[in-house]
Amino acid sequence: MASETATTTTTTNPPSLRTDRARLVVLMAPKPGLSFEEFDRYWLDVHANIFSSIAIVKRNLLKYEQFHLDPKYEGVIAASPLAKSKTPFRGIAIFEATSLDKIFEVFQDEEYLRVVVPDEHNFFDPEKAQILAGPFATIIDL
């Protein structure tokens, strides 16, 4: 039976923020009246295809990821000392590019505004969204 091994690189240098890439994350809240399941499926199955099909996304982004909340763990999270309030968010959209300017260009693009924004209104509540943007450091990557 083959055994799996992980190679870990250890360095004495402290972690540092990457200068070659930046990320913007959007904490996503469902549109009022939409169930979690409807939000989750639409975002993954429909919206992801619409968003990733536009030219500026293909040109400017290095990575687009979706983090989907697993509702099975809401009780565990509520009981943990890490968070004392229930979040209205059901996912996180993660955008990565060589700079924040490249990411913001996506959201100002005519095709994005014409094609993607109207689709966002089918599942997402922009009034409740939270956005964070900046550099990042990878501390563990196995």
Long-range contacts (C-beta under 8 A, 24 or more apart in sequence): 6-142, 8-142, 15-137, 15-138, 15-139, 16-137, 17-135, 17-136, 17-137, 18-135, 18-136, 18-137, 18-138, 19-135, 20-98, 21-62, 21-96, 21-97, 21-98, 21-135, 21-136, 22-96, 22-97, 22-98, 22-99, 22-100, 22-103, 22-133, 22-134, 22-135, 22-136, 23-94, 23-95, 23-96, 23-103, 23-133, 23-134, 23-135, 23-136, 24-94, 24-95, 24-100, 24-103, 24-104, 24-131, 24-132, 24-133, 25-92, 25-93, 25-94, 25-95, 25-131, 25-132, 25-133, 26-92, 26-93, 26-95, 26-129, 26-130, 26-131, 27-87, 27-89, 27-91, 27-92, 27-129, 27-130, 27-131, 27-132, 28-89, 28-90, 28-91, 28-92, 28-93, 28-124, 28-129, 29-88, 29-89, 29-90, 29-124, 29-125, 29-128, 29-129, 30-90, 30-123, 30-124, 30-125, 31-121, 31-122, 31-123, 31-124, 31-125, 32-125, 34-123, 36-69, 36-71, 36-90, 38-123, 39-90, 39-91, 39-123, 39-124, 40-68, 40-69, 40-90, 40-91, 42-122, 42-123, 43-68, 43-91, 43-123, 43-124, 44-68, 46-119, 46-122, 46-123, 47-116, 47-119, 47-120, 47-122, 47-123, 47-124, 50-115, 50-116, 50-119, 51-116, 51-119, 54-109, 54-111, 54-112, 54-115, 54-116, 55-111, 56-105, 56-106, 56-109, 56-111, 56-112, 57-106, 57-112, 60-97, 60-102, 60-103, 60-105, 60-106, 61-95, 61-96, 61-97, 61-102, 61-103, 61-106, 62-96, 62-97, 62-98, 63-94, 63-95, 63-96, 64-93, 64-94, 64-95, 64-96, 65-93, 65-94, 65-96, 66-91, 66-92, 66-93, 66-94, 67-91, 67-92, 67-93, 67-94, 88-128, 89-128, 89-130, 100-133, 100-134, 103-133
